[in-house]
């Protein structure tokens, strides 16, 4: 059967997703909520920005998801001297054939770990833009398609950290969501040490739970998750409210509304449902919208965080209570 013809029921997607999370959770300790957000971003077909201080498991998380999902994986360390061609690839002269041949860069993979993406200048950061949005790479006027699935998990240190370059707004907007892990508590940190002692080696290997073809079928199954009109309008109201908030200079774009829709569908599947409820939207609102908001300069002086703005928007926007079927599903049997 052709990969694109494979179908996976939404209930099975939820079971497989929980199995993937359990596998990753056997290595990454105590971050279940954050891991669910990362997997939701992958299932929704997007790219994930892992932003936190060094040493909190960002790189380990990306590698663990690649292993559990059975994906081809490459890691690219972003440094101040990295060139765009180091990301996309370049043409090299072949002395035997007397012609130029294309040597693919690390972006030609299923899951790319762009490690410390904000340690490289904006010109190299932008080399990922076309690949992330169009899933293709153009080199010397020639366009190369990237095989699906293709996802970028980028790690970044906080902007205030020494030796970093702020990500441009255009590139931030390409990430479906931004996730932070935070420091573990004492018991979680001891569990990290205990597992390391038990392994007797540094690396931790995870057996694949699914493969690339199954992941694509899981992603396609999310299209069957029902989003009724009241939920869709609620999503639009939330995103629009970020543009009208007094602390905001530039609010979330319609791409933010789309991110809320896609991530809420994934959260619904995690909960064993084939329909979205307002709580699904609320749970993903801050990760999906906060990095798309530009605050007024005076708000930075007051140390106002964009996540706080999203929280205020959630508090001020009434959630729907409608049980009607969506207009696009007219004639569809009830749940």
N, C-alpha and C positions, 0 to 999 in steps of 0.2 A: 504493500500500500504506500502511496506517495505520502511524504511527511505532511504536506499541506492538507491532505485528505483525512488525516487522523483527527479523531474527536475524543475529547475527555469530558465527562460530565462534571458540572461544577462541584458536586459533592466529592468527586475523586480528586479534583484540583485542590480542594481544602485539605484532604487527607495527605496528599503528596507534599503540599506546602508545609504542613505540620511536621512531616517526616524530615524534610530538608532543614527546618528550623531546629529540630532535635539534634540532627547530625552536626550542624554548625555550633549549636549550644554545647556540644560535648567538648569543644575546643575553646570557644569564646564564652567566658564565664559571666553569668549574671546580667546580661544585656538583652533579655528577650524582647522587650518593647522596641529597642533600637533595631534589633535584627529583623523583627517583623516589618518595620518600615523599609529597611533595605530590600527585603524580599518582595514587598509590595511594589516598590519601584521597578524591580526587575520584571515581575509578572505584568506590570502595566506597560512594559516595553520601553521604559525610560532609563535615564542615567542618574546616578546618585552621587552627591557630594558629601563626603565624610569629613566634617570639619571639627577638629578638636586639638588639644595639646599633644605633643609627641608622647609615644609610649602607652597609649590607651587602647590599642588593639585594632586600629583602622586597617593596617596592612594585613593583619592576620584575618580579619573579617572578610576582606576581598578574596584572599586566597582560599579560605574555607568555603565560601559560596561557590567559587569556581569548581572546587573538587566535588562538593555535594550535588551540584547541578550537572556534572559531567561535561563541562565546557572547556574548550581550548583556552588557555590562559597565558597572558603575557604581562610582564611588569615593566613599566618604563619609569625610571627615576628622573624626575624633572630637576634640572640644575641650571644655574645662571648661564652656562655656556651651551645649553642644548639648542640645536637649530631646528626649524620646522621640518627639514628633510629627515632629521633623526626620528621624527614621529611618523611621517607619511611614507617615507621611502624615497628613492631617487634613481635616476638613470646612471648606470655605470658603463664605461667602455669595455667591451669584451674583445681582447686582442685576438682570440681564436677566430671569431666570426667577423671581426672588423666592424662591428655595429654596437649600438648602445642597447642595453637590456635593462629592464626595470627590476630593481631589487626592493621587494615590499618591506615596509617598515613595521614596527610592532603593533600599529593600529589594525593590521590585518589579523584579527583574532575574534573569538566570541566574547571574551570578557577581558577588557584592558584595565589594568590597575595603573592609573596615572598618579604616581606617588609624589606627594608634596608638589602639587600642580602650581601652587602660588610661590614657588621658589625660582621660577623661570620667568623671563620678561614676557610682556603681553604678546609680542610677535609670535613666539613659540606657543603660548597658550592658545592663540587664535587658530593654530594649525589643526586643532581638534574640532573646531566649530563645524566645518562642512561634514566631517565624519559623524559627529554626534547628531546633527539635524537631518542630513540628507542620506546618511549611511553610504557615502561614497567618498572617494579621494581623487582630487585632480592634481596631476603632476605633469608639468611641461605641456599643458593643453590636452592631456590624455586623462580620461575619467575611468576609474576602477571602482566597481561595486564591491561593497563589503558583504561577506556572507552573514546571513542571519542564523541565530540571534546574535546581535552585537550590542554590547552594553559597556559603558565606561563607569567604573567606580573610581572616583578621584578623591584623594586625600589632600587635606589642606590644613596648615597650621593657622591659628587665629591671626587676623590681619595685624594685630599689635605685636606679634612675635617677631623677633629680630631676623632680618634678611628675607623678608617676604614681599611679594608684589600683589597689590589688591587685584582680584579677578574683575575684569570689565563686566559691566551690567549685562551686555549681550551674551557673554558666556555663562554667567550665573543663571540667566533665564533659560538656558538650554538644559539645565539640570532639573529633573522632575521634582526632586525634593532634596533637602539638606538635613543631615542627621548628625547629632552629636552624642557621644557616649557618656562623657563625664567620668570622674574618678569612681572606682569601685569602693564599696564599704569594706570594713576589716575582714569580714568573713569571706567575701568574694575574692579579695586579694590573697588571702591565705589559701583559698581553693585553687587559684592560679598556681601558687607555689607547690601545693600538694600534687596537682596533676603533673607538673613538670618533674617532680621527684619520681612519680610513678612511671612516667614515660622513659626515663633514663636517657633522654636525648632532647635536643632543642625542637626539632620539627615534629609537627602533629599532622598525621595523614587522615583524611576522611574518605571513606568509600562512597562512590557516586550513588545517589538516591534515584536520580532520573538522568536522562541524557538530553542532548540538544534538541532532538526531534520532539521528545515529550515536553520539554519546556515550551517549545513553539505551540504545541497543541494546548497546553495549559493557558498560554497567553491568549490564544484564539477563543478559548472557552469563556474568558472574562467578558467577551462581547455579548454573551447571553444573560449577563446579570442585569436585572431590570432596574431602571432609574426612572421613577415616575416624575411627572411634570413638576410637582411641588418641590421635590428634591433638587431637580435641575435649576429651578428658579431660586431656590435657597442658595445654591452654589454661586449663581450669578450675583445675588444680593451681597454675599460675603465678599466676593472679589471686588465688586463695585464700591463697597463701603471702605475698603482700604484706600481707594483713590480720594475719598472725601474726608478722611480722618484729618484733624487739624495738625497732627504731628508729622504728617507724611508729605514729602515733596513730590514723589512719583509713586503711585500705587501699583498693584499687581495688574499685569496685562491679561487679556483673554486667555493667554497660554496658562495663566494661573488657574482659571476656571477649569480648563481642560485637565490640568494636573489633579485638581480636587476630584473631578469626575472619575478619572482613571484609578487613582489611589483608593477612593471610597469603594469602588467595585472590588478591588483586591481585598480590602478589609472585610467586606461582606462575605467573600468566599472563605476567608480565614475563620469567620464566625459560623460557617456552615449554612449560609443563606445564599439564595440566588436573586436577591433584591437588596437595594441600598436603603438604609435608614439614616436619619439625621446624625445619629451618634457616629456612624462611619465617617461622615464628612467632618465632624468636629475633631475626631482623633487625628486626622491627617492635615488639618488646616494650617497649623503652625509650620510643620516641615515643608508643606507645599507652597506657602505664601510668603513666609518671613524673609527669605533670601531674595524675593522679587520686589521688596519695598525699599525705597530710598527715603530716609528720614530728612527732615529739615536740619540745617546745620546746627541750630541751637539745641536740638534734641540730643545730638552727640555730646554736647557739653553737659547736659543733664543725665547722660548715661542711660537714655531710654533705649530699650532693645526692640527691634522690629517684632519679636515674638510677643512682647507686651501689647503692641498695637493690635496684633491678630487676636489676642485674648480679649481685648476691649471690643473689637468688632464682633466676636462670637457672643459676648454678653449682651450686646445691643441689638443683635439681629434675631428676631423671633424664629424659632425652628418650626417647620410645618408639621402638621399632624394628620395630613390627608392619607387615605388608603386607596386612592384612585389609581387605576392603571395608567401608564404613560400614553400620550396621544400617538406616539410612533408605533405602539403595540396594539392598535385598534384591532379587535377581533381575536387577539391572542387569548387562550384560556387563562382563567384565574390561577393564582398560585395555589 
